[in-house]
Amino acid sequence: MTDNNANSKTVRLKLISECRDCSEAIISAPPGQNTVEEEDIKVDRVEFVTEAKLTREGDRLFFDYNDREIFEGIDDAHSTLIFDIGNRGLVTLLRSGNIRAALVFEQGKRHICVYRTPFAPFEICIHTVSVRNRLTEKGGTLSLEYYTEIHGVRAEHTKLKFTVTSCG
């Protein structure tokens, strides 16, 4: 992707992330039976607004933004949200900097991804419950609901919402 692309513009991106650690419910319960109610689990909520660069290349939209607010203490955290306009149900989130990953979200599917941190790389499995993608070049929303599993040790249920509006 080129920075001097005539199909690029600056937009305002609002991100809301709600994450619940549901490891206890998954690890301790027999299959199909949760012993911990998800409503009783503490929710880690992150909300921030930033500028993003929206670029269209053919039928693909790219939203590039810094996400230092999510990765506290890491100054070079950068993400790119990518999808094809003809296939809005398949979304990729690329992370670069000290934390690198290619996270794939596709409703009803599981994808194995590698998360590379300054400490060590590790595999995570992303099981996407829903993708509601109404993003266009004019703005809109993208809502993702998914579970992540890290080597059978930790599991999280996340709801992630991107809202894009034009700047100015």
N, C-alpha and C positions, 0 to 999 in steps of 0.2 A: 504494500500500500504506500502510495506516495503522499508526502505532506503538501505538495503543490497541486493537488488534484482540484480541478475546477468544480467537482461535485462534492466538495466538503464545505461544512458550515459549523459554527459553534452553536451548541444547544445547552439547555440547562437540564441536568439529570438529577432526579431525586431517587435515592435508594433507601428502601426500608427492608431490613432483615430481621426476622424473628426466628431464633434457633432454640430448640429444646434438646437437652441431652436425654435420650430415651434408652440408654444402654441398660439400665437396671430393668426396665420393662421387658426388653428383648432377651437379655441374658438369663434372668431368673425365672421367666415364665415358660410353662410348657407351650409347645406350638399352638398358636391360635388363642392363647389365653394371656392377657396382660394382667399383671398383679399390681401395676402402678398406673393410676389414671393420668393421662397426659396433661389434664388441666392442673394437676398437682405439681407438675415439674416446673422449675424456675425457667423463665424465658429470658434469654439474652437478646436484647433488642438494640439494633444499631440503625440510626437514621441520619442521613447527611445529604446535602445538596452540593453539587459541584458542576463545573462546566465540562462538557464533553465535546469531542470532535465527531460529528456525524459525517460519514463518507459513504457514497454509493458507488459501487463498482459493478457494472452490469446489473444483475438482479440481486446482488448482495448488499446488505446494509452493515456498516461497521460503526460501533459507538466506542470511542477511545476515551478513557478517563483515568485519573489518579484516584486511588482508593486508600490513602493513608489512614483514613478514619477507621477502616476495618482492621488494618494491620498496624496496631499501635506500636510506635517506635521504629517502624520500617519506612524510611523516607522514599524509597524508589518503588513502592508498590503501584503497579499499573495494570489495568485490565482493558480488554477489548471484547465487547459483546458482538457476536456475528450471527447472522442468519440469512437465508435465502428467502426473498419475498414470496416465491412460489411454494415454499415449504416452511411456513412459520412455526410448525410444531417441532422443529429440530433447531436447537439453539446451542451455540458453543460459547463458552466464556474462557478466554485466554488470559492467564495471569503471567506477568513478567516482572523482572527485578530479582530481589533476593528470594522471593517466593514465586515459583514457576509451576504452571499447571495448564492443562487443556481439559476443561470440564464440559461434558456433553450431556445435554438435557433433552430427552425425547419421551413424551408421555407414554407411560406403561412399560417402559424399557429400563433395563439395567446396563450401565456402562462402567467399565473398569478404567480408572484414570490414575495417573501418577502425579503426586504432589511433591515438588522438590523444595525443600526448605534449607536454610543455612546449616541445619543440624544433620539432616539425612532425608533421603527420598522415602516415600511410603505410598503404597497403593490404597486407593479408596474406591469403593463401589458407590455409584450414584444410582438410586432407583427413583425415577421421576414419576410422581403421582399425577401432576397436571402441568400443562403449559398453556397459558392464555396470552397469546401474543397479538397485541393490537398496535404495535409500533409501526410508524410510517416515517417518511421524511419530514412530515409536518409535526410529528409528536406522537403521543399515545402512551400506552402502558404495556408492560410485560410482567406477568405474574408467574412465578415458578413455585411449585410445592414439591419437595423431594426429601428423601432419606439418604443419608450418607452412612456408610459402615467403614470403619477403619480396622482392618485385620481381625474382625470379630471381637474387638476389644471395646470399641466405642461406637455408638450409633447416635445420630442426631436427626431430628425432624426440622426442616427449615422451610420457611415461607419467605420468598424473596420477591420484592416488587420494585420495578424500575418505572419511573414516570418521566417522560421527556417532554419538555416544552421549549419553544424557541426563546432565544435571548433577545431582549429588547423589544 
